[in-house]
Amino acid sequence: MLYFIVSVAILALLLFFPVSKLVWVLSVRRLQRKEQRTLSQDDIQGQLLRARLMSLFIVILFSILFNVSTIGYG
């Protein structure tokens, strides 16, 4: 059980930064296209916070599902 939790945490940590960067870039580009203007620093920071929150849920869910499928649960 401890091995499973540690492997989920390590995989989620390794995936968090690239996934959050990807989600952030896509989110900023989408918002710029939607509003057809250059975004302010506050808008960009808001998108960064939103991207990090979404990425947290995505990588934890992916890490759990990946580890269940490869090493099993417990």
N, CA, C and O of each residue as an XYZ file, in Angstrom:
296
protein
N       0.823     -1.201      0.000
C       0.000      0.000      0.000
C       0.866      1.265      0.000
O       0.578      2.225     -0.714
N       1.914      1.251      0.797
C       2.808      2.404      0.858
C       3.519      2.614     -0.480
O       3.697      3.747     -0.926
N       3.926      1.508     -1.117
C       4.581      1.602     -2.425
C       3.644      2.232     -3.450
O       4.075      3.044     -4.269
N       2.377      1.865     -3.411
C       1.397      2.414     -4.345
C       1.240      3.923     -4.143
O       1.245      4.681     -5.113
N       1.104      4.351     -2.918
C       0.925      5.777     -2.616
C       2.164      6.575     -3.023
O       2.043      7.658     -3.595
N       3.336      6.054     -2.736
C       4.576      6.744     -3.084
C       4.733      6.829     -4.598
O       5.141      7.864     -5.125
N       4.409      5.738     -5.301
C       4.548      5.768     -6.762
C       3.528      6.718     -7.398
O       3.835      7.373     -8.394
N       2.323      6.800     -6.834
C       1.328      7.770     -7.324
C       1.828      9.185     -7.097
O       1.717     10.029     -7.986
N       2.374      9.455     -5.926
C       2.856     10.798     -5.604
C       4.039     11.202     -6.489
O       4.103     12.339     -6.956
N       4.961     10.285     -6.719
C       6.130     10.602     -7.540
C       5.720     10.874     -8.985
O       6.172     11.849     -9.585
N       4.867     10.019     -9.542
C       4.431     10.225    -10.912
C       3.645     11.533    -11.051
O       3.832     12.271    -12.018
N       2.772     11.817    -10.092
C       1.995     13.056    -10.140
C       2.913     14.276    -10.047
O       2.700     15.269    -10.742
N       3.914     14.204     -9.205
C       4.860     15.314     -9.071
C       5.662     15.529    -10.351
O       5.873     16.666    -10.774
N       6.105     14.444    -10.961
C       6.875     14.559    -12.201
C       6.034     15.094    -13.357
O       6.556     15.782    -14.234
N       4.755     14.788    -13.366
C       3.884     15.233    -14.450
C       3.302     16.626    -14.227
O       2.860     17.267    -15.180
N       3.295     17.098    -12.997
C       2.592     18.340    -12.682
C       3.111     19.546    -13.463
O       2.319     20.281    -14.052
N       4.397     19.757    -13.476
C       4.943     20.974    -14.092
C       4.758     21.021    -15.607
O       4.318     22.047    -16.125
N       5.078     19.946    -16.340
C       4.830     20.042    -17.791
C       3.346     20.125    -18.146
O       2.976     20.831    -19.083
N       2.502     19.419    -17.413
C       1.065     19.467    -17.705
C       0.497     20.839    -17.366
O      -0.312     21.372    -18.126
N       0.901     21.416    -16.249
C       0.386     22.740    -15.891
C       0.851     23.795    -16.893
O       0.101     24.718    -17.212
N       2.070     23.668    -17.384
C       2.569     24.613    -18.393
C       1.772     24.481    -19.691
O       1.413     25.485    -20.307
N       1.498     23.249    -20.103
C       0.728     23.011    -21.320
C      -0.694     23.548    -21.190
O      -1.191     24.213    -22.098
N      -1.339     23.267    -20.083
C      -2.707     23.752    -19.863
C      -2.717     25.273    -19.810
O      -3.630     25.903    -20.343
N      -1.718     25.868    -19.177
C      -1.644     27.324    -19.072
C      -1.485     27.976    -20.439
O      -2.180     28.942    -20.755
N      -0.577     27.452    -21.243
C      -0.344     28.034    -22.574
C      -1.606     27.924    -23.429
O      -1.999     28.887    -24.088
N      -2.232     26.763    -23.418
C      -3.460     26.592    -24.204
C      -4.577     27.505    -23.704
O      -5.351     28.041    -24.498
N      -4.655     27.676    -22.401
C      -5.691     28.527    -21.818
C      -5.481     29.997    -22.175
O      -6.435     30.699    -22.512
N      -4.237     30.462    -22.100
C      -3.934     31.857    -22.434
C      -4.204     32.121    -23.917
O      -4.784     33.145    -24.276
N      -3.782     31.197    -24.767
C      -4.023     31.376    -26.198
C      -5.512     31.395    -26.525
O      -5.965     32.192    -27.346
N      -6.269     30.512    -25.876
C      -7.708     30.468    -26.105
C      -8.362     31.773    -25.671
O      -9.216     32.307    -26.379
N      -7.966     32.287    -24.514
C      -8.534     33.536    -24.024
C      -8.153     34.719    -24.912
O      -8.975     35.605    -25.147
N      -6.924     34.742    -25.402
C      -6.515     35.816    -26.310
C      -7.319     35.777    -27.609
O      -7.744     36.817    -28.112
N      -7.524     34.584    -28.145
C      -8.332     34.461    -29.358
C      -9.779     34.869    -29.108
O     -10.402     35.524    -29.944
N     -10.301     34.480    -27.965
C     -11.697     34.788    -27.634
C     -11.910     36.287    -27.470
O     -12.884     36.835    -27.987
N     -11.019     36.948    -26.763
C     -11.182     38.377    -26.487
C     -10.516     39.265    -27.536
O     -10.741     40.475    -27.544
N      -9.711     38.694    -28.409
C      -9.035     39.397    -29.494
C      -8.252     40.617    -29.005
O      -8.347     41.710    -29.564
N      -7.481     40.391    -27.948
C      -6.632     41.453    -27.411
C      -5.477     40.811    -26.644
O      -5.498     39.620    -26.335
N      -4.492     41.615    -26.352
C      -3.386     41.162    -25.521
C      -3.846     41.150    -24.069
O      -4.474     42.100    -23.603
N      -3.538     40.096    -23.374
C      -3.995     39.964    -21.991
C      -3.112     40.753    -21.029
O      -1.915     40.928    -21.255
N      -3.727     41.219    -19.964
C      -2.969     41.922    -18.928
C      -2.263     40.903    -18.043
O      -2.540     39.705    -18.110
N      -1.357     41.391    -17.221
C      -0.623     40.523    -16.306
C      -1.576     39.840    -15.319
O      -1.362     38.682    -14.959
N      -2.617     40.539    -14.881
C      -3.594     39.935    -13.965
C      -4.346     38.788    -14.638
O      -4.597     37.756    -14.017
N      -4.702     38.972    -15.904
C      -5.385     37.907    -16.644
C      -4.486     36.681    -16.777
O      -4.939     35.549    -16.607
N      -3.230     36.911    -17.078
C      -2.283     35.805    -17.255
C      -2.061     35.074    -15.933
O      -2.009     33.844    -15.909
N      -1.931     35.814    -14.837
C      -1.754     35.179    -13.533
C      -3.001     34.389    -13.118
O      -2.897     33.327    -12.504
N      -4.173     34.916    -13.460
C      -5.406     34.196    -13.172
C      -5.489     32.898    -13.938
O      -5.948     31.886    -13.408
N      -5.045     32.921    -15.189
C      -5.027     31.705    -15.991
C      -4.002     30.708    -15.454
O      -4.217     29.498    -15.523
N      -2.890     31.209    -14.922
C      -1.877     30.332    -14.352
C      -2.420     29.605    -13.119
O      -2.208     28.402    -12.965
N      -3.108     30.322    -12.255
C      -3.707     29.701    -11.073
C      -4.749     28.660    -11.470
O      -4.806     27.572    -10.897
N      -5.552     28.998    -12.434
C      -6.582     28.071    -12.925
C      -5.947     26.829    -13.554
O      -6.421     25.713    -13.343
N      -4.886     27.021    -14.319
C      -4.209     25.903    -14.971
C      -3.560     24.983    -13.942
O      -3.596     23.762    -14.095
N      -2.980     25.546    -12.915
C      -2.355     24.721    -11.880
C      -3.391     23.890    -11.120
O      -3.149     22.725    -10.804
N      -4.526     24.484    -10.836
C      -5.579     23.754    -10.138
C      -6.118     22.609    -10.999
O      -6.299     21.493    -10.512
N      -6.369     22.888    -12.263
C      -6.858     21.837    -13.159
C      -5.807     20.750    -13.344
O      -6.138     19.565    -13.382
N      -4.559     21.141    -13.457
C      -3.482     20.170    -13.647
C      -3.315     19.266    -12.439
O      -2.993     18.086    -12.582
N      -3.527     19.801    -11.274
C      -3.423     18.996    -10.060
C      -4.398     17.830    -10.102
O      -4.019     16.692     -9.825
N      -5.645     18.104    -10.446
C      -6.636     17.040    -10.528
C      -6.327     16.065    -11.663
O      -6.499     14.856    -11.509
N      -5.874     16.587    -12.792
C      -5.577     15.738    -13.946
C      -4.435     14.773    -13.644
O      -4.554     13.577    -13.909
N      -3.330     15.274    -13.095
C      -2.174     14.409    -12.878
C      -2.412     13.405    -11.754
O      -1.915     12.281    -11.824
N      -3.149     13.781    -10.736
C      -3.441     12.819     -9.666
C      -4.328     11.698    -10.190
O      -4.077     10.525     -9.914
N      -5.354     12.050    -10.936
C      -6.228     11.029    -11.503
C      -5.467     10.130    -12.474
O      -5.603      8.908    -12.418
N      -4.678     10.715    -13.353
C      -3.900      9.917    -14.295
C      -2.915      9.012    -13.563
O      -2.767      7.842    -13.916
N      -2.250      9.539    -12.560
C      -1.263      8.761    -11.826
C      -1.911      7.572    -11.116
O      -1.363      6.470    -11.118
N      -3.055      7.792    -10.521
C      -3.763      6.686     -9.856
C      -4.169      5.628    -10.873
O      -3.930      4.439    -10.662
N      -4.777      6.048    -11.963
C      -5.225      5.087    -12.973
C      -4.044      4.349    -13.605
O      -4.125      3.144    -13.843
N      -2.957      5.056    -13.876
C      -1.783      4.425    -14.469
C      -1.195      3.383    -13.525
O      -0.864      2.275    -13.947
N      -1.065      3.734    -12.255
C      -0.479      2.796    -11.293
C      -1.385      1.612    -11.011
O      -0.895      0.505    -10.787
N      -2.670      1.813    -11.016
C      -3.598      0.680    -10.840
C      -3.468     -0.284    -12.010
O      -3.485     -1.501    -11.822
N      -3.339      0.256    -13.215
C      -3.239     -0.616    -14.382
C      -1.892     -1.312    -14.497
O      -1.816     -2.392    -15.083
N      -0.831     -0.730    -13.959
C       0.489     -1.355    -14.100
C       0.885     -2.209    -12.896
O       1.321     -3.346    -13.077
N       0.746     -1.698    -11.689
C       1.193     -2.467    -10.524
C       0.047     -3.000     -9.688
O       0.267     -3.785     -8.765
N      -1.168     -2.589     -9.994
C      -2.306     -3.038     -9.192
C      -2.483     -2.170     -7.966
O      -1.683     -1.273     -7.701
N      -3.524     -2.442     -7.233
C      -3.820     -1.649     -6.040
C      -3.404     -2.434     -4.816
O      -3.747     -3.607     -4.666
N      -2.652     -1.768     -3.933
C      -2.304     -2.380     -2.665
C      -1.222     -3.321     -2.807
O      -0.801     -3.931     -1.824
